[in-house]
Amino acid sequence: MILTDNEQLLIGLIGDTHLPSKESEVLNNIINDFKDKKIDYLIHLGDFTDLEIFNFLQETFGKKKVIGIRGNMDTREIRNVLPEKIEINLFDHKVFITHGSGGPKNIIQTLNNKFDLKNYDIIIFGHIHHPYNERWEDGKLYLSPGTPTDRRFTDINSYGFLRISKEKIEPEIVFL
């Protein structure tokens, strides 16, 4: 799924866009930032709400460069196309990617109860609409880019990046 000869990757992270159309100034500003920073891959963590957004991202960055996860608010059409979770290995770091479920206060516990995450180094998720970037005592990095568009369930809008190599894992949250 993610292949590279590079010594490191820069991955753009976005989720919970909840956009009815690709005509969004916020989305276009984020896309321009991703282009300016020359991301290698883009991960969308679900709640597109319309397959047009996923297709638009693939047209913009290339089909092999966009990874999508279905979210709880996505249409049946999206659920038929995108998986609930993805497991990948990047530079010997085991990465688990999912949308998430449940309330925001218990998201880490919910993720660990629903999935067996003990063998993963990085858990990337969405759903809670808040940015989350914490390394736990067990060494696992839990990372959520938040939402760039919602103003109903959060007062913080954001997206993110993950720079990763064999030696480093550098998450970044960008606040709007």
C-alpha positions in Angstrom: 0.0 0.0 0.0 2.7 2.5 0.9 5.9 1.9 -1.0 9.0 4.0 -1.0 12.7 4.1 -1.7 12.9 7.3 0.3 14.7 7.5 3.6 11.6 9.2 5.1 8.0 9.9 4.3 5.8 12.9 4.8 2.2 11.9 5.2 -0.7 14.4 5.2 -3.4 13.6 7.7 -7.0 14.8 7.5 -10.3 13.5 8.8 -13.8 14.3 9.7 -14.2 16.7 6.8 -18.0 16.1 6.6 -18.1 18.0 3.3 -21.0 17.7 0.9 -18.9 18.8 -2.0 -15.3 19.4 -3.0 -15.9 23.1 -3.3 -14.5 24.1 0.1 -12.1 26.9 0.7 -10.8 25.2 3.8 -10.2 21.9 2.0 -8.5 23.7 -0.9 -6.2 25.6 1.5 -5.2 22.3 3.2 -4.6 20.7 -0.2 -2.4 23.6 -1.2 -0.4 23.2 2.0 0.0 19.4 1.3 1.2 20.3 -2.2 3.6 23.0 -1.0 5.1 20.6 1.5 5.2 17.8 -1.1 3.6 15.1 0.9 4.3 11.6 -0.2 0.9 10.2 0.9 -2.4 11.4 2.2 -4.4 9.6 4.8 -8.1 10.6 5.2 -9.5 9.1 8.5 -13.2 8.9 7.5 -16.4 10.9 7.6 -15.9 12.2 4.1 -19.8 12.0 3.9 -19.5 12.0 0.1 -17.5 9.7 -2.2 -16.8 12.8 -4.4 -14.3 14.1 -1.8 -12.3 10.8 -1.8 -12.3 10.8 -5.6 -11.3 14.4 -5.7 -8.3 13.7 -3.4 -7.3 10.8 -5.6 -7.5 12.9 -8.7 -5.4 15.6 -7.0 -2.7 13.4 -5.5 -2.9 10.2 -7.4 -4.9 7.0 -6.7 -1.9 5.2 -5.1 -1.1 8.2 -2.9 -4.4 8.6 -1.1 -5.5 6.1 1.7 -9.0 6.3 3.0 -10.8 4.8 5.9 -14.6 4.8 6.2 -16.2 6.7 9.1 -19.4 6.3 11.0 -21.1 9.1 9.0 -20.1 7.9 5.6 -22.6 6.7 3.0 -23.1 3.1 2.1 -21.3 3.9 -1.2 -18.2 4.9 0.7 -18.5 1.9 3.2 -18.5 -0.4 0.2 -15.3 1.1 -1.1 -13.2 1.8 2.0 -12.1 -0.4 4.9 -12.7 0.1 8.6 -9.0 -0.3 9.4 -5.6 -0.5 7.7 -2.5 -2.0 9.1 0.9 -1.1 7.6 4.6 -1.2 8.3 6.6 1.9 7.7 10.3 1.7 8.3 9.7 -1.1 10.8 7.1 0.9 12.7 3.8 -0.9 12.9 1.0 1.5 12.1 -2.8 1.0 12.8 -5.2 3.3 11.0 -9.0 3.5 11.8 -11.7 6.1 12.1 -12.7 5.3 15.7 -16.0 5.1 17.6 -17.5 6.1 20.9 -17.1 9.3 22.9 -14.1 11.5 22.8 -13.2 11.2 26.4 -12.7 7.4 26.2 -11.4 7.1 22.7 -8.0 5.5 23.6 -9.7 2.9 25.8 -12.4 2.3 23.1 -9.8 1.8 20.4 -7.9 -0.7 22.6 -11.0 -2.6 23.6 -12.2 -2.8 20.0 -8.9 -3.7 18.4 -5.8 -5.6 19.7 -3.3 -2.7 19.5 -0.5 -4.2 21.7 1.8 -4.8 18.7 1.5 -1.4 17.1 3.8 1.6 17.5 1.5 4.3 16.0 -2.3 4.4 16.1 -3.8 7.0 13.8 -7.5 7.8 14.2 -10.3 10.3 13.7 -13.9 10.5 14.9 -13.4 12.7 18.0 -13.0 16.0 16.0 -10.3 17.1 18.3 -6.5 16.9 17.6 -4.7 14.3 19.7 -1.0 13.8 19.7 0.3 11.8 22.7 2.9 9.2 23.3 1.7 6.9 26.1 3.9 5.3 28.8 4.0 2.1 26.7 5.7 4.0 23.9 2.7 4.0 21.5 1.9 7.2 19.7 -1.8 8.0 19.4 -2.5 10.6 16.7 -5.6 12.3 15.4 -5.5 15.3 13.1 -8.9 16.5 14.3 -11.3 18.1 11.9 -10.7 21.1 9.6 -14.4 22.0 9.1 -16.6 21.1 12.1 -17.7 24.0 14.4 -20.5 22.1 16.1 -18.6 19.6 18.2 -15.3 21.4 18.5 -13.9 24.9 18.7 -10.5 23.7 17.4 -10.0 23.1 13.7 -6.9 21.3 12.5 -5.2 18.7 10.3 -1.8 17.1 10.5 1.4 15.6 9.2 3.4 12.6 10.1 7.1 12.6 9.1 8.5 9.1 9.6 11.8 7.4 9.0 13.6 4.4 10.5 15.0 6.7 13.2 12.2 9.2 13.8 8.5 9.6 14.2 7.5 13.3 14.1 3.8 14.1 14.3 2.6 17.6 13.7 -0.9 19.2 14.2 -1.7 22.3 12.2 -4.3 24.6 13.8 -6.5 26.7 11.6 
